[in-house]
Amino acid sequence: MKLDFIKTIIAIAVSGLIAYSFFVFNTSVNKDLLTFGSLFFFIITLTMTIGVSFKLPRTTSLIRTVSAIFFTIALISNVIFSFMDFKEASYIIVNGILFLIYGLISYSIGKAKQ
């Protein structure tokens, strides 16, 4: 795995701006949870989408595709949570399951020798 430093910094900055927008536009009690949860999820998925490359080009393209899909799913999920009143447990469970599925798929792709 090779990390491109500049693209990673850009991914972190974009993730931070998106998470900040959730903080600003959300008025519920759980806006801190939404902000930090989305920041964590977005940094990981966006960094893997634009900031990382692997030895095999096929592995790189598959990981980028999966990361972009889960970035989009997380964005939609967090927008939905942003506009509704939710309990902490439901947010942690939904985003935790999404993140664990993302990790499992990415790990499986990375371990496959093709």
DSSP file with accessible surface (Angstrom, degrees, kcal/mol):
  #  RESIDUE AA STRUCTURE BP1 BP2  ACC     N-H-->O    O-->H-N    N-H-->O    O-->H-N    TCO  KAPPA ALPHA  PHI   PSI    X-CA   Y-CA   Z-CA
    1    1 A M              0   0  148      0, 0.0     2,-0.5     0, 0.0    53,-0.2   0.000 360.0 360.0 360.0 130.1    0.0    0.0    0.0
    2    2 A K  E     -A   53   0A 153     51,-3.8    51,-2.5     2,-0.0     2,-0.5  -0.964 360.0-150.0-119.1 129.4    1.4    3.4   -1.0
    3    3 A L  E     -A   52   0A  98     -2,-0.5     2,-0.7    49,-0.2    49,-0.2  -0.856   5.5-146.9-103.6 124.6    0.0    6.6    0.5
    4    4 A D     >  -     0   0   71     47,-2.9     4,-2.1    -2,-0.5     5,-0.2  -0.829  11.9-156.2 -89.4 113.4    0.1    9.8   -1.5
    5    5 A F  H  > S+     0   0  145     -2,-0.7     4,-2.2     1,-0.2     5,-0.2   0.897  86.7  46.9 -62.0 -46.1    0.6   12.5    1.1
    6    6 A I  H  > S+     0   0  108      1,-0.2     4,-2.3     2,-0.2    -1,-0.2   0.933 113.9  47.1 -65.7 -45.8   -0.9   15.5   -0.8
    7    7 A K  H  > S+     0   0   95      1,-0.2     4,-2.4     2,-0.2    -1,-0.2   0.862 111.0  53.4 -65.0 -32.8   -4.0   13.6   -1.8
    8    8 A T  H  X S+     0   0   14     -4,-2.1     4,-2.5    43,-0.2    -2,-0.2   0.919 107.9  49.5 -67.6 -41.7   -4.4   12.3    1.7
    9    9 A I  H  X S+     0   0   84     -4,-2.2     4,-2.5     2,-0.2    -2,-0.2   0.914 111.6  49.5 -62.3 -41.1   -4.3   15.9    3.1
   10   10 A I  H  X S+     0   0   88     -4,-2.3     4,-2.8     2,-0.2     5,-0.2   0.917 110.0  50.9 -64.2 -42.1   -6.9   16.9    0.6
   11   11 A A  H  X S+     0   0    0     -4,-2.4     4,-2.4     1,-0.2    -2,-0.2   0.913 111.3  47.9 -62.0 -40.5   -9.1   14.0    1.6
   12   12 A I  H  X S+     0   0   70     -4,-2.5     4,-2.4     2,-0.2    -2,-0.2   0.919 112.5  49.1 -66.6 -41.2   -8.8   14.9    5.3
   13   13 A A  H  X S+     0   0   53     -4,-2.5     4,-2.2     2,-0.2    -2,-0.2   0.928 112.4  46.8 -65.2 -44.3   -9.6   18.6    4.5
   14   14 A V  H  X S+     0   0   60     -4,-2.8     4,-2.4     2,-0.2     5,-0.2   0.927 112.8  50.4 -63.6 -42.0  -12.7   17.7    2.4
   15   15 A S  H  X S+     0   0    0     -4,-2.4     4,-2.6    -5,-0.2    -2,-0.2   0.904 109.7  51.1 -62.4 -40.7  -13.9   15.3    5.1
   16   16 A G  H  X S+     0   0   28     -4,-2.4     4,-2.4     2,-0.2    -1,-0.2   0.897 109.7  49.2 -63.3 -41.1  -13.4   18.0    7.7
   17   17 A L  H  X S+     0   0  123     -4,-2.2     4,-2.0     2,-0.2    -2,-0.2   0.901 111.9  48.2 -66.4 -39.7  -15.4   20.5    5.7
   18   18 A I  H  X S+     0   0   36     -4,-2.4     4,-1.7     2,-0.2    -2,-0.2   0.936 113.0  47.9 -65.5 -44.4  -18.3   18.0    5.2
   19   19 A A  H  X S+     0   0    3     -4,-2.6     4,-1.8     1,-0.2    -2,-0.2   0.893 109.8  53.4 -63.7 -37.6  -18.3   17.1    8.9
   20   20 A Y  H  X S+     0   0  146     -4,-2.4     4,-2.5     1,-0.2    -1,-0.2   0.886 104.6  55.2 -64.5 -36.2  -18.3   20.8    9.8
   21   21 A S  H  X S+     0   0   39     -4,-2.0     4,-2.4     1,-0.2    -1,-0.2   0.885 106.5  50.9 -64.8 -36.1  -21.3   21.3    7.5
   22   22 A F  H  X S+     0   0   12     -4,-1.7     4,-1.1     2,-0.2    -1,-0.2   0.884 110.6  50.2 -65.6 -36.7  -23.1   18.6    9.5
   23   23 A F  H  < S+     0   0   70     -4,-1.8    -2,-0.2     2,-0.2    -1,-0.2   0.921 114.0  44.0 -65.7 -41.6  -22.2   20.4   12.7
   24   24 A V  H  < S+     0   0   67     -4,-2.5    -2,-0.2     1,-0.2    -1,-0.2   0.912 118.1  41.0 -72.8 -42.7  -23.4   23.8   11.5
   25   25 A F  H  < S+     0   0  148     -4,-2.4     2,-0.4    -5,-0.2    -1,-0.2   0.577  96.8  88.5 -88.3  -7.2  -26.7   22.7    9.9
   26   26 A N     <  +     0   0    3     -4,-1.1    57,-0.1    -5,-0.2    56,-0.1  -0.742  45.4 179.2 -94.2 137.2  -27.8   20.2   12.6
   27   27 A T        +     0   0  139     -2,-0.4    -1,-0.1    55,-0.4    56,-0.1   0.343  45.3 108.1-115.9   4.9  -29.8   21.5   15.5
   28   28 A S  S >  S-     0   0   19     54,-0.2     3,-0.9    56,-0.1    57,-0.1  -0.220  81.2-107.7 -80.7 175.3  -30.3   18.3   17.5
   29   29 A V  T 3  S+     0   0  129      1,-0.2     3,-0.5     2,-0.1     4,-0.1   0.799 114.7  58.2 -71.1 -27.8  -28.7   17.3   20.8
   30   30 A N  T 3>  +     0   0   22      1,-0.2     4,-2.2    56,-0.2    -1,-0.2   0.012  65.2 118.1 -94.7  28.4  -26.5   14.7   19.1
   31   31 A K  H <> S+     0   0   60     -3,-0.9     4,-2.3     1,-0.2    -1,-0.2   0.841  73.6  55.1 -69.0 -27.5  -24.8   17.0   16.6
   32   32 A D  H  > S+     0   0   92     -3,-0.5     4,-2.6     2,-0.2     5,-0.3   0.919 108.7  47.8 -68.2 -42.1  -21.4   16.3   18.2
   33   33 A L  H  > S+     0   0   48      1,-0.2     4,-2.6     2,-0.2     5,-0.3   0.930 112.9  48.8 -62.4 -43.8  -21.8   12.6   17.6
   34   34 A L  H  X S+     0   0    0     -4,-2.2     4,-2.2     2,-0.2     5,-0.3   0.910 112.5  49.2 -62.6 -41.2  -22.9   13.2   14.1
   35   35 A T  H  X S+     0   0   16     -4,-2.3     4,-2.2    -5,-0.2    -2,-0.2   0.960 117.4  37.4 -65.2 -52.0  -20.0   15.5   13.4
   36   36 A F  H  X S+     0   0  138     -4,-2.6     4,-2.3     2,-0.2    -2,-0.2   0.858 116.6  52.3 -73.5 -34.5  -17.3   13.2   14.8
   37   37 A G  H  X S+     0   0   23     -4,-2.6     4,-2.2    -5,-0.3     5,-0.2   0.933 113.5  43.5 -64.6 -44.2  -18.9   10.0   13.5
   38   38 A S  H  X S+     0   0    0     -4,-2.2     4,-3.0    -5,-0.3     5,-0.3   0.897 111.8  54.6 -69.4 -37.0  -19.1   11.4   10.0
   39   39 A L  H  X S+     0   0   47     -4,-2.2     4,-2.5    -5,-0.3     5,-0.2   0.948 110.2  46.3 -60.5 -46.3  -15.6   12.8   10.1
   40   40 A F  H  X S+     0   0  114     -4,-2.3     4,-1.9     2,-0.2     5,-0.2   0.946 116.1  44.3 -60.5 -49.9  -14.1    9.4   11.1
   41   41 A F  H  X S+     0   0    5     -4,-2.2     4,-2.4     1,-0.2     5,-0.3   0.925 115.4  47.8 -63.9 -43.8  -16.1    7.6    8.4
   42   42 A F  H  X S+     0   0    0     -4,-3.0     4,-2.6     1,-0.2     5,-0.4   0.885 108.9  53.0 -68.4 -39.1  -15.4   10.2    5.7
   43   43 A I  H  X S+     0   0   43     -4,-2.5     4,-2.0    -5,-0.3     5,-0.2   0.950 113.0  44.0 -61.7 -46.0  -11.6   10.4    6.4
   44   44 A I  H  X S+     0   0   58     -4,-1.9     4,-2.1    -5,-0.2    -2,-0.2   0.961 119.5  40.0 -64.4 -51.6  -11.2    6.6    6.1
   45   45 A T  H  X S+     0   0    0     -4,-2.4     4,-1.4    -5,-0.2    -2,-0.2   0.904 117.6  46.9 -70.4 -38.8  -13.3    6.2    3.0
   46   46 A L  H  X S+     0   0   21     -4,-2.6     4,-2.5    -5,-0.3     5,-0.5   0.883 111.4  51.9 -72.8 -34.2  -12.1    9.3    1.1
   47   47 A T  H  X>S+     0   0   19     -4,-2.0     4,-2.3    -5,-0.4     5,-0.5   0.924 111.5  46.8 -64.7 -42.2   -8.5    8.6    1.9
   48   48 A M  H  <5S+     0   0   35     -4,-2.1    -1,-0.2    -5,-0.2    -2,-0.2   0.771 112.9  52.3 -70.2 -23.3   -8.9    5.1    0.5
   49   49 A T  H  <5S+     0   0   24     -4,-1.4    -2,-0.2    -5,-0.2    -1,-0.2   0.926 131.6   5.2 -77.3 -45.4  -10.7    6.5   -2.6
   50   50 A I  H  <5S+     0   0   60     -4,-2.5    -3,-0.2   -43,-0.1    -2,-0.2   0.643 127.3  51.1-117.0 -14.9   -8.1    9.1   -3.6
   51   51 A G  T  <5S+     0   0    1     -4,-2.3   -47,-2.9    -5,-0.5     2,-0.4   0.475  94.8  66.2-108.3  -1.6   -5.0    8.9   -1.5
   52   52 A V  E   < -A    3   0A   4     -5,-0.5     2,-0.3   -49,-0.2   -49,-0.2  -0.941  48.7-179.0-126.5 141.7   -4.0    5.2   -1.5
   53   53 A S  E     -A    2   0A  38    -51,-2.5   -51,-3.8    -2,-0.4     2,-0.2  -0.975  12.9-149.6-133.7 154.2   -2.6    2.9   -4.2
   54   54 A F        -     0   0   47     -2,-0.3     6,-0.1     2,-0.3     7,-0.0  -0.641  31.8-101.4-115.4 172.5   -1.7   -0.7   -4.1
   55   55 A K  S    S+     0   0  198     -2,-0.2    -1,-0.1     4,-0.0     3,-0.0   0.919 108.2  57.5 -60.9 -46.1    0.9   -2.9   -5.9
   56   56 A L  S  > S-     0   0   72      1,-0.1     4,-2.1    -3,-0.0    -2,-0.3  -0.752  76.2-145.8 -91.3 130.0   -1.7   -4.4   -8.2
   57   57 A P  H  > S+     0   0  104      0, 0.0     4,-2.4     0, 0.0     5,-0.2   0.849  99.8  55.5 -62.6 -32.6   -3.8   -2.0  -10.3
   58   58 A R  H  > S+     0   0  150      2,-0.2     4,-2.4     1,-0.2     5,-0.2   0.913 107.1  49.0 -66.7 -42.4   -6.8   -4.2  -10.1
   59   59 A T  H  > S+     0   0   13      2,-0.2     4,-2.7     1,-0.2     5,-0.3   0.921 110.8  51.7 -61.4 -42.7   -6.7   -4.2   -6.3
   60   60 A T  H  X S+     0   0   15     -4,-2.1     4,-2.4     1,-0.2    -2,-0.2   0.933 111.4  46.0 -60.4 -45.8   -6.4   -0.4   -6.4
   61   61 A S  H  X S+     0   0   60     -4,-2.4     4,-2.2     2,-0.2    -1,-0.2   0.897 113.8  48.5 -68.1 -37.2   -9.4    0.1   -8.6
   62   62 A L  H  X S+     0   0   64     -4,-2.4     4,-2.6     2,-0.2     5,-0.2   0.930 112.9  47.1 -67.8 -43.7  -11.6   -2.3   -6.6
   63   63 A I  H  X S+     0   0    3     -4,-2.7     4,-2.7     1,-0.2     5,-0.2   0.917 113.0  49.8 -64.0 -41.3  -10.7   -0.7   -3.3
   64   64 A R  H  X S+     0   0   90     -4,-2.4     4,-2.4    -5,-0.3    -1,-0.2   0.905 111.5  48.7 -63.8 -40.6  -11.3    2.8   -4.8
   65   65 A T  H  X S+     0   0   78     -4,-2.2     4,-2.4     2,-0.2    -2,-0.2   0.944 113.6  45.4 -65.1 -47.3  -14.7    1.7   -6.1
   66   66 A V  H  X S+     0   0   21     -4,-2.6     4,-2.6     1,-0.2     5,-0.2   0.918 113.8  50.6 -62.4 -41.2  -15.8    0.1   -2.8
   67   67 A S  H  X S+     0   0    0     -4,-2.7     4,-2.3    -5,-0.2    -1,-0.2   0.904 110.2  49.0 -65.0 -40.9  -14.5    3.2   -0.9
   68   68 A A  H  X S+     0   0   38     -4,-2.4     4,-2.2     2,-0.2    -1,-0.2   0.904 111.3  50.4 -65.4 -39.3  -16.4    5.6   -3.2
   69   69 A I  H  X S+     0   0   89     -4,-2.4     4,-2.5     1,-0.2    -2,-0.2   0.942 113.7  44.0 -63.7 -45.7  -19.6    3.5   -2.8
   70   70 A F  H  X S+     0   0   19     -4,-2.6     4,-2.6     2,-0.2    -1,-0.2   0.830 109.9  56.2 -72.8 -28.2  -19.3    3.5    1.0
   71   71 A F  H  X S+     0   0   31     -4,-2.3     4,-2.4    -5,-0.2    -1,-0.2   0.939 110.5  45.7 -62.6 -44.3  -18.4    7.2    1.1
   72   72 A T  H  X S+     0   0   74     -4,-2.2     4,-2.6     2,-0.2    -2,-0.2   0.920 112.9  49.3 -65.6 -42.5  -21.7    7.9   -0.8
   73   73 A I  H  X S+     0   0   65     -4,-2.5     4,-2.8     1,-0.2    -1,-0.2   0.919 112.5  48.2 -62.9 -42.6  -23.7    5.6    1.4
   74   74 A A  H  X S+     0   0    0     -4,-2.6     4,-2.8     2,-0.2    -1,-0.2   0.890 110.4  52.1 -65.8 -38.0  -22.2    7.2    4.5
   75   75 A L  H  X S+     0   0   57     -4,-2.4     4,-2.2     2,-0.2    -2,-0.2   0.946 112.6  44.5 -63.3 -46.1  -22.9   10.7    3.1
   76   76 A I  H  X S+     0   0   98     -4,-2.6     4,-2.4     2,-0.2    -2,-0.2   0.930 114.1  50.6 -63.4 -44.2  -26.6    9.7    2.5
   77   77 A S  H  X S+     0   0   15     -4,-2.8     4,-2.5     1,-0.2    -2,-0.2   0.924 112.1  46.2 -60.7 -44.6  -26.9    8.1    5.9
   78   78 A N  H  X S+     0   0    0     -4,-2.8     4,-1.8     2,-0.2    -1,-0.2   0.844 109.9  53.5 -72.0 -31.0  -25.5   11.1    7.7
   79   79 A V  H  X S+     0   0   57     -4,-2.2     4,-1.3    -5,-0.2    -1,-0.2   0.927 110.2  48.4 -65.9 -42.1  -27.7   13.5    5.7
   80   80 A I  H >< S+     0   0   95     -4,-2.4     3,-0.6     1,-0.2     4,-0.4   0.942 113.2  46.8 -62.3 -46.2  -30.7   11.5    6.8
   81   81 A F  H >< S+     0   0   17     -4,-2.5     3,-0.7     1,-0.2    -1,-0.2   0.818 107.1  60.1 -64.5 -28.4  -29.5   11.5   10.4
   82   82 A S  H 3< S+     0   0    9     -4,-1.8   -55,-0.4     1,-0.2    -1,-0.2   0.827 107.1  44.0 -69.0 -31.2  -28.9   15.2   10.1
   83   83 A F  T << S+     0   0  163     -4,-1.3     2,-0.3    -3,-0.6    -1,-0.2   0.334 111.3  57.9 -98.7   6.3  -32.5   16.0    9.3
   84   84 A M  S <  S-     0   0   91     -3,-0.7     2,-0.5    -4,-0.4   -56,-0.1  -0.932  85.1-108.5-132.9 159.0  -34.1   13.8   11.9
   85   85 A D        +     0   0  130     -2,-0.3     2,-0.3   -57,-0.1    -3,-0.1  -0.755  49.4 173.5 -84.9 126.5  -34.0   13.4   15.7
   86   86 A F        -     0   0   12     -2,-0.5     2,-0.3    -5,-0.1   -56,-0.2  -0.899  32.1-114.2-135.5 160.9  -32.2   10.2   16.5
   87   87 A K     >  -     0   0  165     -2,-0.3     4,-1.7     1,-0.1     5,-0.2  -0.654  29.4-120.1 -91.3 152.9  -30.9    8.3   19.5
   88   88 A E  H  > S+     0   0  114     -2,-0.3     4,-2.6     1,-0.2     5,-0.2   0.890 111.1  55.7 -58.4 -42.1  -27.2    7.8   19.9
   89   89 A A  H  > S+     0   0   63      1,-0.2     4,-2.7     2,-0.2    -1,-0.2   0.905 105.2  50.7 -62.0 -41.4  -27.5    4.0   19.8
   90   90 A S  H  > S+     0   0   45      2,-0.2     4,-2.4     1,-0.2     5,-0.3   0.914 112.1  47.5 -65.9 -38.6  -29.2    4.0   16.4
   91   91 A Y  H  X S+     0   0    6     -4,-1.7     4,-2.4     2,-0.2     5,-0.4   0.941 113.9  46.7 -65.7 -45.4  -26.5    6.2   14.9
   92   92 A I  H  X S+     0   0   95     -4,-2.6     4,-2.2     1,-0.2     5,-0.2   0.914 114.3  47.7 -65.4 -40.1  -23.7    4.1   16.3
   93   93 A I  H  X S+     0   0  101     -4,-2.7     4,-2.6    -5,-0.2     5,-0.2   0.953 114.5  44.5 -67.0 -48.4  -25.3    0.9   15.2
   94   94 A V  H  X S+     0   0   60     -4,-2.4     4,-2.3    -5,-0.2    -2,-0.2   0.961 120.5  38.9 -63.2 -51.2  -26.1    2.0   11.7
   95   95 A N  H  X S+     0   0   13     -4,-2.4     4,-2.5    -5,-0.3    -1,-0.2   0.851 114.8  54.7 -71.3 -31.7  -22.7    3.6   11.0
   96   96 A G  H  X S+     0   0   29     -4,-2.2     4,-2.5    -5,-0.4    -1,-0.2   0.925 109.7  46.3 -64.6 -43.6  -20.8    0.9   12.9
   97   97 A I  H  X S+     0   0   93     -4,-2.6     4,-2.5    -5,-0.2     5,-0.2   0.930 113.3  49.6 -65.0 -43.3  -22.4   -1.8   10.7
   98   98 A L  H  X S+     0   0   32     -4,-2.3     4,-2.4    -5,-0.2    -2,-0.2   0.927 112.9  47.0 -59.6 -44.8  -21.7    0.1    7.6
   99   99 A F  H  X S+     0   0   53     -4,-2.5     4,-2.6     2,-0.2    -2,-0.2   0.903 112.1  49.5 -66.8 -39.5  -18.1    0.7    8.6
  100  100 A L  H  X S+     0   0  124     -4,-2.5     4,-2.4     2,-0.2    -1,-0.2   0.895 111.1  49.2 -68.2 -37.2  -17.5   -2.9    9.5
  101  101 A I  H  X S+     0   0   78     -4,-2.5     4,-2.5     2,-0.2     5,-0.2   0.926 111.7  50.0 -65.5 -42.1  -19.0   -4.1    6.2
  102  102 A Y  H  X S+     0   0    7     -4,-2.4     4,-2.6    -5,-0.2     5,-0.2   0.932 111.4  48.4 -59.8 -46.0  -16.7   -1.7    4.4
  103  103 A G  H  X S+     0   0   32     -4,-2.6     4,-2.5     1,-0.2    -2,-0.2   0.904 111.4  49.9 -62.2 -41.0  -13.7   -2.9    6.4
  104  104 A L  H  X S+     0   0  112     -4,-2.4     4,-2.5     2,-0.2    -2,-0.2   0.934 113.1  45.3 -64.3 -45.3  -14.5   -6.6    5.6
  105  105 A I  H  X S+     0   0   62     -4,-2.5     4,-2.3     2,-0.2     5,-0.2   0.936 115.0  47.7 -65.5 -44.4  -15.0   -6.0    1.9
  106  106 A S  H  X S+     0   0   16     -4,-2.6     4,-2.4    -5,-0.2    -1,-0.2   0.910 112.7  49.0 -63.3 -42.3  -11.8   -3.9    1.7
  107  107 A Y  H  X S+     0   0  147     -4,-2.5     4,-2.1    -5,-0.2    -1,-0.2   0.921 110.7  50.5 -62.8 -42.9   -9.8   -6.5    3.6
  108  108 A S  H  X S+     0   0   64     -4,-2.5     4,-1.1     2,-0.2    -2,-0.2   0.893 111.6  47.7 -63.7 -39.6  -11.1   -9.3    1.4
  109  109 A I  H  < S+     0   0   30     -4,-2.3     3,-0.4     1,-0.2    -1,-0.2   0.918 112.1  50.2 -66.4 -42.5  -10.1   -7.4   -1.7
  110  110 A G  H  < S+     0   0   35     -4,-2.4    -2,-0.2     1,-0.2    -1,-0.2   0.839 110.9  48.6 -66.7 -32.3   -6.7   -6.6   -0.3
  111  111 A K  H  < S+     0   0  123     -4,-2.1     2,-0.3    -5,-0.2    -1,-0.2   0.696  87.4 100.6 -81.4 -19.8   -6.0  -10.3    0.6
  112  112 A A     <  -     0   0   36     -4,-1.1     2,-1.0    -3,-0.4   -53,-0.0  -0.497  67.1-145.4 -69.7 128.1   -7.1  -11.7   -2.7
  113  113 A K              0   0  183     -2,-0.3    -1,-0.1   -54,-0.0    -2,-0.1  -0.803 360.0 360.0 -97.1 100.4   -4.0  -12.5   -4.8
  114  114 A Q              0   0  123     -2,-1.0   -55,-0.1   -58,-0.0   -56,-0.1  -0.927 360.0 360.0-122.0 360.0   -5.0  -11.8   -8.4
